[in-house]
Each structure stands twice: as C-alpha cells, then as structure tokens.
C-alpha cells in the first residue's frame, strides 16, 4: 500500500497577535480590503480568529501565519503555522547559560 502525500496548506492567512493571555491560545487580527457591492469603494475590514499555539511561541504584536484546521474547541478552529516577524522591543529570551538575548 502506498502512502498518500501530505495535503498542501491552502487558505492560510497572515495577521497580528492581539492577545496572548490564554495558555496555548491566541487572538489574531487579520485586516483586509473588501469592495463595496454598490459603490465600488474598497473598505477596510477586520476579522478576529482564535488560534491554537501549542508551544506558546507567539506574543502580542507578532505577525503570524495561520491555517484552518479541525475544531479544537468551541471557538478555536485555526492553528499557528509560523511567526513571520517578531514584535519590536520584545522581551529578552534567557538562554541555557543564563545570558539574555534580544529576539
């Protein structure tokens, strides 16, 4: 029996983390433009997604890539793929030697 190739990611979105107060959960804000059906003017729209971050790698202000997945909880059906860019002035990360490094 041959194994199936992994399904490629489709429908990923890039947004900014607006809340990281919950364990393994993030709120990500995605901004996009939508054309008005009658007047044709482009309007700024905002969508908020509850994202599963199992390793707690993202912080407030980070730009992240998210993808749709199976429902994890009542409101969470998106998962974190990667951190695209870190927020400026982030907290320093302490290494094993005890020296602080800025991310």
N, C-alpha and C positions, 0 to 999 in steps of 0.2 A: 504494500500500500504506500502510495506517495504522500508526502506531507504537503499541505497547502501553503502557499507563500503568505506571509503576513499581509493583512489588509492595509493598504496605504491610508495615511491620515487625510481626510477631506473635511472641509468645513472648520478649519482652525481659525481662531480669532486672536488678535493682539490687543491687549488692554492694559490698564494701570491698576495695581492693587490699591484699594481704598481702605480696607480693613483687614487686620491680621490678628484680631483679639481672640479668636477661637482656635483651639488646637486642631491642626490638620485641615482647617477650612479658611478660605479667603474670599473676600468680596472683590470682584474685578469689574471695573467700569470700562465699557467699550464705547467709544464715540464714533459716529458715522454720519454721512450725509444722505438725506432722502429727498427725492424730488417731489414737490407738491403736485398732486394729480391734476389740479385745475390750472394753477398759475405758473407752474414750471419752475418756481424758485426752489433752490436747494436749502433745506432746513437742517440744522444741527440736531441730531437725535442722540440719546444716551440709553444704553442697555446695561443692566447690572446682572452679573452672573455669580452664583455661589459655586466656588471651585474647590475641589479636593486637592490638597497639597500634603501628601503623606509624610514627607520629610521636613516640613516647616521651613523650606528654603527661601521663600519669598517674604518680603517685608513691604510696608506701606511705601508707595511711590515707585516700586519696581515696575518695569514694563515686562509683561509676561505673555507667553503664547499658551492658549488653552484649546482643548478639543472636547467635543461632545463624547459622552460615554453612557454606560448604563446608569440608571438611577442609583445613587449611593445612599441618599436619604430623601426626605420629603422634598427638599428644595435643591439638593446638590445633584446635578447630572452633567457636570463639566469637570475635567481634570487638568492639572497643570502639566504642560509638556516641557517647558524650559523658561528660564529667566533670560529675557532678551538683553535688557540693560538694568543695572542697579541704580537705585535712587542716589542722587548726590548727597554727600555728607552722611553716609550710612554709618551704623555702629561698627567699631573695630572688631575683627574676628580674632579670638585668642587661639594661638597655635599650641601644639603639644609642649614646646619649650617654654611657654608662658609669655612670649613676646607678642605684643599686639600688632596686628597688621590691618591697614585700612583696605576695604574692599572697593 
